[in-house]
């Protein structure tokens, strides 16, 4: 059981001791020559973030992109891992690649999650994040009643140079083996908030529970159309609904109706500020941390079957080749005729007689939806959409939140239908507002940098494959054709390497197109319940529909900050989701120690190889546990070479589950002397 204890005491606690400084260590990346002249000349100042070691020293990850600089423990000047600092190079003869911290300009760790350890008259918190670089000293009177070994949240009170930071325990999460404490620790470490502030809840409670006729003014009434939602079996909020019909001249008329969240979340309100702060909903196997309170996400903004709902609707007309002919964007009102699931729709389209009889009124439309989705998909493929074949997983939990299974996710035809319709809608909206010259929040995906493309070419060449295209200015179609040409025996490994060569998608105030989708215009429009950039552009579109181009002025200075904030929160959410998935996978494998499996080498580093099993669980085999010795890491070709063996990305190996920690799985090779390895 979790317990929270907070104190109102203030003041600075004295440190319980110094961090031990390691013997002088050299940076792995040699810095450029020391530029500051001796004898009083101005020293070069650099800014960046600290990457700290648990041994007390750290590295300056420079804002200017230059080589990392080693910072000895004595020169950290109270900086911790993640802090932004101003530093200067030092001129020691053996340390041209060294620096000292002059000033911390932004703290990254005001609150830290870790394990409380009591030691006589004081205690300390060992941070879960080893890159913090230190533990935190806690006076007994500031330990909040924590017991030895409990997971806690500690607030840092002071940052003394050359000493542990002083802290106060403000929340006790519970013992690590208690149900839910592992996930809660990650939630706190990422500063995610399960509860909404009281003012936000009160504001949401003033929103009506149902749509009234007074809200219809200025809206297009779509309630007589056959509109449905298609979502997962366990979905609780439905923010998109679709309909499809054929016109007299043979065009496909597709309607994508998105919950009109902006109608209820006004700019500058407490709801809006909280949604902006959160940036996105965060999804874990056992819970969701929503961007908006349940009153909206599962209530008035959820397109529930049989209930009137306000929407921002995009109506698109497509020809028989999947090309868009025209579109309209309207504020609308709908009433969903059916709450369908992906599994139901897939079964109907595969011929399930019982479901086809029950939903006879939907069958013709669903079959037309399948046809249109295929046309849209073929069109995207022709223009160069990059289709990755990398499996995703579903984590199955019991009623207590414990992992009972990890299985590969299946993509059904119904998933593809909704995916194609949402992509088409996002592209249509983005192109429209580029042409309107509107301030906007776009979803941008840049082409991969030339050096990553060159590394990819080197890797596939070693496999006897040929990548055709301009390496300095690659096109989406080059990657799409290359992936489509692969045989099944190399497809998996090459897909991974190609994915690693790609740039990261982000939100931007300027349209730069989406390389992966081969789309010249792209934005996120279809999920305003769970993504702030979608909500922001809904607000801009509604304002434009009501007031024309003059509405744009108020957003010119806003969209850049929204894009930046949304990208940051997306990255944080993905990190938290990934860590929880790792926890749950490790929890599942804890009962599999000693069991044997076959897997594929999914990652290669200087310290070992990662092996992925059929169910997507990944484990590490350390280099020192590989047969023989003398391994050399080849980063360009993703392989470890020794005089007698080579392990490379994509190799099949037989493993045994050796060890499982909180979030990591370790494997060992099954009878390595009997396995057939790649000869050198």
Secondary structure, 3 states (H helix, E strand, C coil): CCECCCCCCCCCCCCCCCCCCCCCCCCCCCCCCCCCCCCCCCCCEEEEEEEECCCCCEEEEECCCCCCEEECHHHCCCCCCCCEEEEEECCCCCCCCEEEEEEEEECCCCEEEEEEEEECCEEEEEECCHHHCCCEEEEHHHCCCCCCCEEEEEEEEECCCCCCEEEEEEEEEEECCCCCHHHHHHHHHCCCCCCCCHHHHHHHHCCCCCCCHHHHCCCEECCCCCCEEEECCCCCCCCEEEEEEECCCCCEEEEEEEECHHHCCCCCCHHHHHHHHHCECEEECCEEECCCCHHHHHHHCCCCECCEEEEEEEEEEECCCCCEEEEEEEEEEEEECEEEEHHHHHHHHCCCHHHHHHCHHHHHHHHHHHHHHHHHHHHHHHHCCCCCCCCCEEEEECCCCCEEEEEECCCCHHHHHHHHHHHHHHHHHHHHHHHCCCCCCEEEECCCCHHHHHHHHHHHHHCCCCCCCCCCCCCHHHHHHHHHCCCHHHHHHHHHHHHHHCCCCEEECCCCCECCCCECCCCCCCCCCCEHHHHHHHHHHHHHHHHHHHHHHHHCCCHHHHHHHHHHHHHHHHHHHHHHHHHHHHHHHHHHCCCEEEEEEEEEECCEEEEEECCCCEEEEEHHHCCCCCCEEECCCCEEECCCCEEECCCEEEEEEEEECCCCEEEEECCHHHCCCECC
